[in-house]
Amino acid sequence: LWGELSYDVTLLMSRQGAQVLHLRSVEMARKFGLKLELKSSLEPERTGTTVMRRDEMKNLEGLRFTGATADRQRCLLEMSLARPSVAASLLEQAEAEGLTTQSLVVHEGRVLTWVERSRVADWDKRLRQWTQEGYLRQFELKTQWVPVSVVGECFSQGAYLRAVTALRTAHVEPESVQVEGLSVVFGIAEHRVEDALRSLHREFLEASA
């Protein structure tokens, strides 16, 4: 149980599948500088977690790694662009239609991102249209993959290697890896999500981080 968490880390955990605080509640608290007190409704007298500005926190060193999460509401989308320059306009079109992406990686004409499972049919329709219009070479909606993340204040190369080693020790092979400022996101086969979460939690939160 963390005594303190920053707005940014809490927002990221909410976006990436932690089912504790609604994303909008954290966004509003950060906007107006309000501290959030998170406690058990069954034991309100127990100490809980305070969500606050990072510069107000007392124990930053102890929060290098905060949590391991999975978002089963998203699946992996991989696109091969006809021209790298079209990426921004295609994503703008998608956003205008309410088709959101998460943990986006664009590299040498290849786009890797996570999309909402509930909108897969809409994505498929739009992706087929882009392919017919010549914007995409090919695409694949990989619905068997789930984003599993480790969230923390910072991620170095060493932390990334620890995460990969922990997964391999559990015989879990990720389909994709996306390293961000506050997290590393792995694409994990749906039937191995619990194994991946346990191995990452053991490595970063149960052991000395």
Phi, psi and chi 1 to 4 in degrees:
 res  aa     phi    psi   chi1   chi2   chi3   chi4
   1 LEU       -  119.0  175.8   64.5      -      -
   2 TRP   -83.3  133.3  -59.5  119.3      -      -
   3 GLY   -72.7  -33.2      -      -      -      -
   4 GLU  -137.6  144.9  -58.3  172.3  -21.1      -
   5 LEU  -141.1  147.9  -72.4  177.0      -      -
   6 SER   -81.8  158.2   69.5      -      -      -
   7 TYR   -56.5  -45.6  -66.9  128.1      -      -
   8 ASP   -62.3  -45.9  -69.4  -18.7      -      -
   9 VAL   -66.0  -41.3  164.2      -      -      -
  10 THR   -65.1  -40.5  -52.6      -      -      -
  11 LEU   -60.4  -44.7  -81.0  168.9      -      -
  12 LEU   -64.1  -42.8 -172.6   56.9      -      -
  13 MET   -62.5  -39.6  -69.4 -177.5   65.6      -
  14 SER   -64.2  -43.3  -64.3      -      -      -
  15 ARG   -64.7  -32.0  -73.3 -165.9 -173.2  103.0
  16 GLN  -100.4   18.5  -63.6 -176.7  -15.7      -
  17 GLY   115.2   -6.2      -      -      -      -
  18 ALA   -70.0  119.5      -      -      -      -
  19 GLN   -96.8   64.7  -63.0  178.1   -8.7      -
  20 VAL  -120.4  -59.4  179.2      -      -      -
  21 LEU  -113.4  139.7  -77.1  172.8      -      -
  22 HIS   -67.8  137.0 -168.2  -77.2      -      -
  23 LEU   -52.6  -44.6  177.4   63.6      -      -
  24 ARG   -63.9  -33.4 -174.1   63.1  174.9  156.6
  25 SER   -65.0  -37.7   69.5      -      -      -
  26 VAL   -72.3  -39.5 -173.3      -      -      -
  27 GLU   -59.8  -44.2  -71.1  175.6  -23.0      -
  28 MET   -68.2  -39.8  -65.6  -60.4  -68.9      -
  29 ALA   -63.0  -42.7      -      -      -      -
  30 ARG   -65.4  -42.5 -178.5  175.5   66.8  170.5
  31 LYS   -58.5  -41.7  179.3  178.2  178.7  179.0
  32 PHE  -102.4    6.0  -66.8  103.6      -      -
  33 GLY    67.6   32.5      -      -      -      -
  34 LEU   -96.0  134.7  -59.7  174.5      -      -
  35 LYS   -77.8  139.5  -68.7 -176.5  179.4 -179.8
  36 LEU  -105.1  129.8  -75.9  179.2      -      -
  37 GLU  -104.0  116.3  -67.8  -72.6  -17.6      -
  38 LEU  -106.0  115.8 -178.7   60.8      -      -
  39 LYS  -137.0  166.0  -69.2 -172.7  174.9 -174.3
  40 SER   -77.5  131.6  167.8      -      -      -
  41 SER   -71.9  -20.7   59.4      -      -      -
  42 LEU   -83.5  -28.2  -59.6  177.8      -      -
  43 GLU  -134.1   67.9  -60.6  176.8  -82.7      -
  44 PRO   -63.8  -18.0   23.1  -33.3      -      -
  45 GLU   -76.5  -16.8   70.4  -77.3   -4.0      -
  46 ARG   -75.6  148.2  -70.1 -173.3   59.1 -173.5
  47 THR   -63.6  138.4  -58.9      -      -      -
  48 GLY  -117.0 -147.1      -      -      -      -
  49 THR  -118.2  134.2  -59.8      -      -      -
  50 THR  -104.8  126.3  -56.3      -      -      -
  51 VAL   -98.6  126.1 -178.0      -      -      -
  52 MET  -152.3 -179.6   61.3 -178.6   70.0      -
  53 ARG   -66.2  145.0  -67.6 -155.5  -39.0 -102.0
  54 ARG   -59.3  -38.5 -169.2  176.3 -172.4  -82.7
  55 ASP   -73.8   -5.8   59.4   10.1      -      -
  56 GLU   -96.8   -8.7  -65.7  179.2  -36.2      -
  57 MET   -76.2  147.6  -64.8  173.2   62.2      -
  58 LYS   -97.8  -23.5  -60.9  175.3 -177.5  177.6
  59 ASN  -127.1   63.0 -175.0   27.2      -      -
  60 LEU   -67.3  -36.1  -73.3  175.2      -      -
  61 GLU   -63.5  -31.7  -73.1  -58.4  -45.7      -
  62 GLY   -78.8   -2.1      -      -      -      -
  63 LEU  -116.7   34.0  -71.2  172.1      -      -
  64 ARG   -60.2  -39.5  -71.3 -173.5   61.2 -157.1
  65 PHE  -126.6  127.9  -54.0  105.4      -      -
  66 THR  -107.7  -39.2  -53.5      -      -      -
  67 GLY  -170.1  165.5      -      -      -      -
  68 ALA  -120.8  128.5      -      -      -      -
  69 THR  -133.7  159.9   68.3      -      -      -
  70 ALA  -135.4  140.9      -      -      -      -
  71 ASP  -117.0   93.4 -172.6   -7.5      -      -
  72 ARG   -75.0   -1.3  -68.4  174.7  175.4   82.5
  73 GLN   -88.9    0.6  -55.9  -53.7  -49.1      -
  74 ARG  -125.7  155.6  -69.9 -171.8  178.7  -92.0
  75 CYS  -137.4  170.0   61.5      -      -      -
  76 LEU   -88.6  135.2 -171.1   60.5      -      -
  77 LEU  -119.5  129.2  166.8   61.0      -      -
  78 GLU  -122.5  127.9 -174.5  173.2  -11.6      -
  79 MET  -125.9  141.2  -62.8 -175.1  -71.3      -
  80 SER  -110.0  114.8  177.3      -      -      -
  81 LEU   -82.3  145.1  -55.7  173.7      -      -
  82 ALA   -66.3  -37.0      -      -      -      -
  83 ARG  -142.4  132.4  -59.9 -178.2  -53.8  -79.7
  84 PRO   -56.4  -26.7  -25.7   34.6      -      -
  85 SER   -69.7  -14.7   59.3      -      -      -
  86 VAL   -86.1   -7.2  -55.9      -      -      -
  87 ALA   -56.1  -49.5      -      -      -      -
  88 ALA   -62.2  -44.7      -      -      -      -
  89 SER   -67.1  -36.8   61.7      -      -      -
  90 LEU   -65.2  -43.1  -65.0 -176.4      -      -
  91 LEU   -67.9  -32.9  -67.3  171.3      -      -
  92 GLU   -65.1  -41.5  -75.6  177.3    3.8      -
  93 GLN   -61.0  -45.0  -73.5 -178.1   44.0      -
  94 ALA   -61.5  -45.2      -      -      -      -
  95 GLU   -62.7  -38.0 -174.0  174.3    0.9      -
  96 ALA   -62.6  -25.2      -      -      -      -
  97 GLU   -96.1    8.7  -63.2  175.7   18.4      -
  98 GLY    78.6   16.4      -      -      -      -
  99 LEU   -94.7  103.7  -60.6  174.0      -      -
 100 THR   -95.1  154.6   62.9      -      -      -
 101 THR  -124.5  162.6   62.2      -      -      -
 102 GLN  -146.7  143.6 -173.6  170.0  -73.8      -
 103 SER    53.4   59.8  -60.1      -      -      -
 104 LEU   -80.6  133.1  177.6   71.7      -      -
 105 VAL  -127.7  125.6  175.1      -      -      -
 106 VAL  -122.4  119.9 -177.6      -      -      -
 107 HIS  -149.4  119.1 -179.1   65.6      -      -
 108 GLU    50.2   48.4  -65.6 -177.6  -10.9      -
 109 GLY    79.7    7.4      -      -      -      -
 110 ARG  -116.9  131.0  179.9  169.9  174.7 -101.1
 111 VAL  -115.3  131.8  176.1      -      -      -
 112 LEU  -128.5  125.0 -159.4   66.0      -      -
 113 THR  -158.3  172.2 -170.7      -      -      -
 114 TRP  -112.7  133.7  -64.1   93.4      -      -
 115 VAL  -125.8  162.1  -59.5      -      -      -
 116 GLU   -69.7  129.3  -67.2  173.5  -75.4      -
 117 ARG   -61.3  -33.5  -72.3  179.9 -176.7  -88.5
 118 SER   -68.3  -14.1   62.2      -      -      -
 119 ARG  -113.1   18.4  -58.7  -63.3  -58.1  -84.2
 120 VAL   -59.1  -42.2  163.0      -      -      -
 121 ALA   -62.3  -40.2      -      -      -      -
 122 ASP   -66.5  -41.8  -61.5  -40.7      -      -
 123 TRP   -61.7  -44.7  -89.2  105.8      -      -
 124 ASP   -59.8  -43.0 -175.3   69.3      -      -
 125 LYS   -62.0  -46.7 -179.6  179.7  178.1 -179.8
 126 ARG   -66.3  -41.2  171.7   52.1   65.4 -173.7
 127 LEU   -65.4  -39.2  -68.3  162.7      -      -
 128 ARG   -63.4  -39.0  -70.6  179.9 -174.2  -83.2
 129 GLN   -65.1  -44.5 -178.2  176.5  -20.3      -
 130 TRP   -61.5  -36.0  -73.2  -19.2      -      -
 131 THR   -66.9  -44.4  -56.9      -      -      -
 132 GLN   -63.3  -33.8  -68.4  172.2   -3.0      -
 133 GLU   -81.3   -4.3  -67.2  171.8  -10.6      -
 134 GLY    90.4    9.3      -      -      -      -
 135 TYR   -83.6  -29.4  -65.3  114.5      -      -
 136 LEU  -115.6  143.2  -62.0 -176.5      -      -
 137 ARG   -81.9  -43.9  -63.9 -174.9 -171.4  -81.0
 138 GLN  -163.8  167.0   59.5 -175.2   23.2      -
 139 PHE  -151.8  161.6   70.0   87.9      -      -
 140 GLU  -149.2  126.2 -174.5  175.5   -0.3      -
 141 LEU   -94.8  107.8  -76.6  159.8      -      -
 142 LYS   -96.7   83.5  -58.6 -177.9  176.9 -177.3
 143 THR   -73.7   -9.8   56.7      -      -      -
 144 GLN   -83.5   -4.2   72.3  -87.8   34.5      -
 145 TRP  -108.2  142.8  -60.1  100.5      -      -
 146 VAL  -124.5  138.1  172.1      -      -      -
 147 PRO   -76.2  125.3   26.7  -32.0      -      -
 148 VAL  -119.6  127.2  172.4      -      -      -
 149 SER  -124.6  149.2  -49.9      -      -      -
 150 VAL  -110.8  128.8 -179.3      -      -      -
 151 VAL  -115.6  139.3  178.8      -      -      -
 152 GLY  -165.9 -177.4      -      -      -      -
 153 GLU   -70.5  -30.9  -76.3  -65.4  -32.2      -
 154 CYS  -159.1  153.8   64.3      -      -      -
 155 PHE  -130.7  117.1  -89.5   90.2      -      -
 156 SER   -96.7  175.5   62.4      -      -      -
 157 GLN   -60.2  -37.4 -178.0  179.4    2.9      -
 158 GLY   -63.4  -39.4      -      -      -      -
 159 ALA   -65.9  -40.4      -      -      -      -
 160 TYR   -60.8  -44.6  159.5   70.8      -      -
 161 LEU   -64.9  -36.4  -66.3  174.0      -      -
 162 ARG   -62.1  -42.0  -78.7  175.6   61.6 -174.9
 163 ALA   -64.2  -45.8      -      -      -      -
 164 VAL   -62.1  -42.9  171.7      -      -      -
 165 THR   -63.7  -40.8  -59.9      -      -      -
 166 ALA   -61.8  -41.2      -      -      -      -
 167 LEU   -67.3  -42.5  -69.3  173.7      -      -
 168 ARG   -65.5  -35.2  -73.4  179.0  176.1  167.9
 169 THR   -61.9  -32.8  -60.6      -      -      -
 170 ALA   -88.0    6.1      -      -      -      -
 171 HIS    60.4   38.9  -53.7  -70.2      -      -
 172 VAL  -111.5  120.9  176.8      -      -      -
 173 GLU  -107.6  114.1 -167.6   64.5   36.2      -
 174 PRO   -73.1  147.6   24.5  -31.7      -      -
 175 GLU   -81.3  -30.8  166.3   73.2   -1.1      -
 176 SER  -150.4  159.7   62.2      -      -      -
 177 VAL  -138.9  131.0 -177.6      -      -      -
 178 GLN  -129.3  115.3  -68.3  142.6  -65.7      -
 179 VAL   -97.3  124.5 -179.0      -      -      -
 180 GLU  -122.3  177.1  -57.7  175.4  -15.0      -
 181 GLY   -61.7  -37.5      -      -      -      -
 182 LEU  -115.9    6.8  -64.8  175.0      -      -
 183 SER  -162.3  165.9   69.8      -      -      -
 184 VAL  -126.2  132.0   58.0      -      -      -
 185 VAL  -115.7  124.6 -176.8      -      -      -
 186 PHE  -109.5  141.8  -64.9   96.8      -      -
 187 GLY   -88.6  114.4      -      -      -      -
 188 ILE  -119.2  137.9  -57.7  -65.0      -      -
 189 ALA   -56.6  137.8      -      -      -      -
 190 GLU   -54.5  -37.6 -166.0  168.1   11.7      -
 191 HIS   -78.9   -5.1   69.3  -74.8      -      -
 192 ARG  -113.5    9.8  -61.7  -57.4  -52.1  -83.9
 193 VAL   -59.8  -46.8  167.1      -      -      -
 194 GLU   -62.6  -39.3  -68.1  -59.1  -33.1      -
 195 ASP   -62.9  -41.8  -64.6  -33.4      -      -
 196 ALA   -64.3  -45.4      -      -      -      -
 197 LEU   -61.4  -43.7  -76.5  172.0      -      -
 198 ARG   -62.5  -43.2  -82.6 -166.0  -69.1  -92.3
 199 SER   -67.6  -39.9   65.0      -      -      -
 200 LEU   -71.3  -39.6  -66.8  170.4      -      -
 201 HIS   -63.0  -42.0 -166.6  -81.2      -      -
 202 ARG   -62.8  -42.3 -170.6  179.9  -54.9  116.1
 203 GLU   -70.4  -44.0  173.9   64.8   27.4      -
 204 PHE  -101.4  -24.2  -70.4  101.5      -      -
 205 LEU  -115.0  -28.8  -61.5  166.7      -      -
 206 GLU   -90.8  -36.9  -65.5  175.9   23.4      -
 207 ALA   -80.4  171.6      -      -      -      -
 208 SER   -72.4  113.7  173.9      -      -      -
 209 ALA   -84.5      -      -      -      -      -
